[in-house]
Amino acid sequence: MTTAKAVRLEAYGAPDVMQVVTVDVASPSAGEAQVRHTAIGFNYIDVYQRSGLYKIPLPSGLGFEAVGVVEAVGPDVTDVSVGDRVAYINAGGVGSYSTLRNVPAEKLVKIPATVSDEQAAALIFKGMTAQYLVRKTHAIKPGDLVVIHAAAGGVGQILVRWARALGATVVGTAGGPAKVARVLEIGAHHAIDYNKPDWVETLLAETGGRKARVVYDSVGKATFLKSLDITAPFGLVALYGNASGPVEPFDLGLLNSKGCLYVTRPSIFPHNSTTALLRENAADLFDAIALGHVGVDIGARFKLDDIVAAHTAAEARATTGAILIQP
Ligand SMILES: NC(=O)c1ccc[n+]([C@@H]2O[C@H](COP(=O)([O-])OP(=O)(O)OC[C@H]3O[C@@H](n4cnc5c(N)ncnc54)[C@H](OP(=O)(O)O)[C@@H]3O)[C@@H](O)[C@H]2O)c1
């Protein structure tokens, strides 16, 4: 038995419902590995769970993703060993906002020596999201016109780089001139400030009236109906997040009148539901990192003790790239 620091949630609400407490951690059981975290990734889903938009049983820990070193393994664990550098996107539930934790060994991926712990924590959850979006939700082909909302954010930056590497014409949207400038710097062909009311017209003027083969929309309520307006006939709106709030019910007839559009609401978890899928998709991501096809700015670092400030900054749209939490 040892102890760890961990974030605890007793109620849903504003960032200050999160408390940092000391918890007991038992020796790992059969099939488990004990991981000493070295870097923790903030992901926007953590906000949805803390606020209560996505319900989790309370009281609860928080956080899906972390990187660390295996300190001990339980009986029957053969696929990781003490000393391995590992990462996970979902260790069978929340709790990555902590210094040390027991997790099912089958949920771990080993990190290549060329990828630092910080890079891994910035890229695993968000990169595995981009991976299924560009490979499976819509397999991007050279010449596709792709629109990526919140393109200066964590997943957004990775999508911009990956879509560009796959040969797409990339349009990124972001809030405000500084983020728009960064979206262009990282490789988008066009960047649009969607805080401006006429952003749809501006986007279509930039593309010469051409609409998107796929719109990757993680903003939700504020952008969704406009995403339908910038999608080409038979194109796809992949609604993969709701940073501005959940999309309200809408008339499916709109999909007909706007040109036989498709809409999907995908998630990282079914795409990585088995150990084989998880490790195959992670290998694809690590290959893309090695080729220089993906990357993300580390926009901010917060100590685990300052977790309230991390969530406050994220919700204020005050960050670009990935936010890291230091255990
Ligand atoms: N379905 C999945 O499998 C999956 C997996 C991972 C992430 N996601 C989704 O992907 C999105 C990006 O995640 P992330 O962790 O990388 O976060 P992030 O993009 O770094 O942060 C969210 C961004 O959304 C934009 N935004 C627009 N309206 C907002 C509002 N009202 N409040 C807050 N932010 C707003 C902001 O950028 P601007 O200031 O430029 O508008 C903000 O920086 C999130 O929606 C998340 O839920 C989905």
The ligand as an SDF file (V2000), in Angstrom:
LIG
                    3D

 48 52  0  0  0  0  0  0  0  0999 V2000
  -15.3990   12.6240  -29.8940 N   0  0  0  0  0  0  0  0  0  0  0  0
  -14.1440   12.3860  -29.5890 C   0  0  0  0  0  0  0  0  0  0  0  0
  -13.6520   11.2650  -29.7770 O   0  0  0  0  0  0  0  0  0  0  0  0
  -13.2940   13.4760  -29.0190 C   0  0  0  0  0  0  0  0  0  0  0  0
  -12.0340   13.1760  -28.4920 C   0  0  0  0  0  0  0  0  0  0  0  0
  -11.2180   14.2380  -28.0710 C   0  0  0  0  0  0  0  0  0  0  0  0
  -11.7080   15.5460  -28.1320 C   0  0  0  0  0  0  0  0  0  0  0  0
  -12.9560   15.7730  -28.5960 N   0  0  0  0  0  0  0  0  0  0  0  0
  -13.4730   17.1400  -28.7200 C   0  0  0  0  0  0  0  0  0  0  0  0
  -12.5280   17.8870  -29.4720 O   0  0  0  0  0  0  0  0  0  0  0  0
  -12.5890   19.2380  -29.0630 C   0  0  0  0  0  0  0  0  0  0  0  0
  -11.1800   19.7130  -28.8180 C   0  0  0  0  0  0  0  0  0  0  0  0
  -10.6870   19.1150  -27.6370 O   0  0  0  0  0  0  0  0  0  0  0  0
   -9.3380   19.6320  -26.9850 P   0  0  0  0  0  0  0  0  0  0  0  0
   -9.1860   18.8920  -25.7110 O   0  0  0  0  0  0  0  0  0  0  0  0
   -8.2670   19.6100  -27.9970 O   0  0  0  0  0  0  0  0  0  0  0  0
   -9.7250   21.1460  -26.6110 O   0  0  0  0  0  0  0  0  0  0  0  0
   -9.2620   22.5170  -27.2920 P   0  0  0  0  0  0  0  0  0  0  0  0
   -9.5540   22.4800  -28.7620 O   0  0  0  0  0  0  0  0  0  0  0  0
   -7.8620   22.8130  -26.9160 O   0  0  0  0  0  0  0  0  0  0  0  0
  -10.2220   23.5470  -26.6020 O   0  0  0  0  0  0  0  0  0  0  0  0
  -11.5300   23.7600  -27.0840 C   0  0  0  0  0  0  0  0  0  0  0  0
  -11.5610   24.9110  -28.0870 C   0  0  0  0  0  0  0  0  0  0  0  0
  -12.8840   25.0450  -28.5610 O   0  0  0  0  0  0  0  0  0  0  0  0
  -13.1010   26.3650  -28.9760 C   0  0  0  0  0  0  0  0  0  0  0  0
  -14.3970   26.8600  -28.5080 N   0  0  0  0  0  0  0  0  0  0  0  0
  -15.3740   27.3510  -29.2810 C   0  0  0  0  0  0  0  0  0  0  0  0
  -16.3970   27.7480  -28.5560 N   0  0  0  0  0  0  0  0  0  0  0  0
  -16.0890   27.5230  -27.2680 C   0  0  0  0  0  0  0  0  0  0  0  0
  -16.7690   27.7430  -26.0400 C   0  0  0  0  0  0  0  0  0  0  0  0
  -17.9960   28.3050  -25.9900 N   0  0  0  0  0  0  0  0  0  0  0  0
  -16.1650   27.3960  -24.8800 N   0  0  0  0  0  0  0  0  0  0  0  0
  -14.9350   26.8440  -24.9100 C   0  0  0  0  0  0  0  0  0  0  0  0
  -14.2440   26.6070  -26.0560 N   0  0  0  0  0  0  0  0  0  0  0  0
  -14.8150   26.9430  -27.2240 C   0  0  0  0  0  0  0  0  0  0  0  0
  -11.9500   27.2110  -28.4030 C   0  0  0  0  0  0  0  0  0  0  0  0
  -11.1020   27.6170  -29.4840 O   0  0  0  0  0  0  0  0  0  0  0  0
  -11.3680   29.0750  -30.1560 P   0  0  0  0  0  0  0  0  0  0  0  0
  -11.0410   30.0830  -29.1020 O   0  0  0  0  0  0  0  0  0  0  0  0
  -10.4530   29.1050  -31.3230 O   0  0  0  0  0  0  0  0  0  0  0  0
  -12.8290   29.0920  -30.5410 O   0  0  0  0  0  0  0  0  0  0  0  0
  -11.2310   26.2740  -27.4700 C   0  0  0  0  0  0  0  0  0  0  0  0
   -9.8680   26.5450  -27.3980 O   0  0  0  0  0  0  0  0  0  0  0  0
  -13.5290   19.2970  -27.8560 C   0  0  0  0  0  0  0  0  0  0  0  0
  -14.8130   19.6970  -28.2960 O   0  0  0  0  0  0  0  0  0  0  0  0
  -13.5610   17.8620  -27.3830 C   0  0  0  0  0  0  0  0  0  0  0  0
  -14.7280   17.5360  -26.7190 O   0  0  0  0  0  0  0  0  0  0  0  0
  -13.7440   14.7670  -29.0380 C   0  0  0  0  0  0  0  0  0  0  0  0
  1  2  1  0
  2  3  2  0
  2  4  1  0
  4  5  1  0
  4 48  2  0
  5  6  2  0
  6  7  1  0
  7  8  2  0
  8  9  1  0
  8 48  1  0
  9 10  1  0
  9 46  1  0
 10 11  1  0
 11 12  1  0
 11 44  1  0
 12 13  1  0
 13 14  1  0
 14 15  2  0
 14 16  1  0
 14 17  1  0
 17 18  1  0
 18 19  2  0
 18 20  1  0
 18 21  1  0
 21 22  1  0
 22 23  1  0
 23 24  1  0
 23 42  1  0
 24 25  1  0
 25 26  1  0
 25 36  1  0
 26 27  1  0
 26 35  1  0
 27 28  2  0
 28 29  1  0
 29 30  1  0
 29 35  2  0
 30 31  1  0
 30 32  2  0
 32 33  1  0
 33 34  2  0
 34 35  1  0
 36 37  1  0
 36 42  1  0
 37 38  1  0
 38 39  2  0
 38 40  1  0
 38 41  1  0
 42 43  1  0
 44 45  1  0
 44 46  1  0
 46 47  1  0
M  CHG  2   8   1  16  -1
M  END
$$$$
